[in-house]
Amino acid sequence: MQFIAARIDESMMIPGERVRKILIREQERFVTERPRSRSLLERGRRSMPGGVPMSWMLSLYEHMPMFIAGGSGAYFTDVDGHRYLDMNQADLSMNCGYGPEPVVRAVAERMKQGSQFLLPTEDALVVAEELARRYGHSHWQFTLSASTANIEAIRLARAVTGRDTVLLFDGQYHGEINESLVELEDGEVRPGTAGLLRGAAECTRIVQFNDLDAVESVLGDGDVACVVTEPALTNIGVILPDDGFLHAMKEIAHRHGTLVVLDETHTQVCAYGGLTRAWGIESDMIVLGKCLAGGVSIGTYGMAEEIGCHLRGGWQADPAGQDSGKGVATGGTLFGNALSLAAARATLEQVLTEETYARGAALGGRLADGIEAAFQKANLAWSVQRLFCRSGYTFAPQLPRNALEARAVENPELRGLMRVYFANRGIWEAISSAGPAASFPATAGDMGRYVAVLEEFLDEITS
Ligand SMILES: Cc1ncc(COP(=O)(O)O)c(C=O)c1O
């Protein structure tokens, strides 16, 4: 019999067989209780591959996706009338909650007066100035997603340094971009998906997080344009940096003429000014997106003027005189549009305030305490990750320091079961391996609800 999770008392392990039995029961219940979603999915298959408008909506889940009727605050409802407390907020893109009032008002007003002109509105200035104040980088550009912000940041780094290679950390995800859609296999970087250009992985190097020697060794080759990293890895559970790691990494990078691109797309929910401000991190460029406009599509990257000037002439002329005078190509017709910037302004000024972040972090702490207590009660030697409003857990006594350690103790089968089990009890985690996060409109009672279902679950798998 395969055992899937070590307990404090090694003689009391959780058998994989039991997990599979509960999984089948819960999946059947999930499908049976959602007839309207089932029939919409059936109909969707005639017009969209897999029946969904974007393939993640299928590929993320082991069970069928559900169709959504609407949401409000920390909750949403599916078309069969089930209401869910959202503990992943659409992969941290909806932390401001569903339908935040100030954003609803700003978007309605902007729509009435025109949402896109291919020219700036004053909101752009207000947003850029506010981001500069919070994150410290003086100049900003806007896209419609964090993926495209990362693409432009990397392209800019290549133009500034005249180098091709990008260094990433194992366990990374930075969006739908060639450099990030790769994985480490037997020490080699290989395409992680079909359809990439042959050789797409050739310009990406990958090392383990928290390994300064490996960073030094790769950057020492002198061909790396930029290191792209999150301040704490968040796409493989949560992996925190060792004390001093980020600072030392930046020193090494600068010594070798490499730029640091800090991707705070996820960690921007942690604190006012992100982890950049909370932890005093220095970077050459910073990338944000997801919840920054309260749920309206946006991506952005901030930089110093010396880097920003490589963009100033668009792609017709590069006033910095780099790259044969061609300048760096960026942008899209709807990037930096008036609607997303009106939404971002309302979000920054009225939703993502210092008090909001402090409240979110307090809720996250409460959640982590509750999870820890639940594990102790169930006599499970699992450890709890704490990152402000975001929590999570590892099925092992120690938290991992890099992706290799994280993978060694991960259990997708158990995670899959947890998601469907929780969904059947009104709690939704779209990316269950991420771990739960408190949304800003959630309450202490909501955290208690999550912990109560967790206790019920642990009770069932360990009894
Ligand atoms: C750290 C990080 N950066 C960038 C992205 C890309 O964001 P988007 O899919 O909104 O473009 C993601 C997506 O999950 C992410 O986790």
The ligand as a MOL file (V3000), in Angstrom:
LIG
                    3D

  0  0  0     0  0            999 V3000
M  V30 BEGIN CTAB
M  V30 COUNTS 16 16 0 0 0
M  V30 BEGIN ATOM
M  V30 1 C 4.7620 35.5140 -10.5370 0
M  V30 2 C 3.9220 35.6600 -11.7600 0
M  V30 3 N 4.2730 36.5300 -12.7060 0
M  V30 4 C 3.5460 36.7100 -13.8170 0
M  V30 5 C 2.4030 35.9700 -14.0200 0
M  V30 6 C 1.6010 36.1760 -15.2650 0
M  V30 7 O 0.3970 36.8030 -14.9620 0
M  V30 8 P -0.7530 36.8470 -16.0420 0
M  V30 9 O -1.1660 35.4360 -16.2660 0
M  V30 10 O -1.8310 37.6610 -15.4040 0
M  V30 11 O -0.1990 37.4660 -17.2630 0
M  V30 12 C 1.9900 35.0560 -13.0680 0
M  V30 13 C 0.7640 34.2540 -13.2470 0
M  V30 14 O 0.3670 33.4470 -12.4500 0
M  V30 15 C 2.7740 34.8740 -11.9080 0
M  V30 16 O 2.4550 33.9760 -10.9720 0
M  V30 END ATOM
M  V30 BEGIN BOND
M  V30 1 1 1 2
M  V30 2 1 2 3
M  V30 3 2 2 15
M  V30 4 2 3 4
M  V30 5 1 4 5
M  V30 6 1 5 6
M  V30 7 2 5 12
M  V30 8 1 6 7
M  V30 9 1 7 8
M  V30 10 2 8 9
M  V30 11 1 8 10
M  V30 12 1 8 11
M  V30 13 1 12 13
M  V30 14 1 12 15
M  V30 15 2 13 14
M  V30 16 1 15 16
M  V30 END BOND
M  V30 END CTAB
M  END
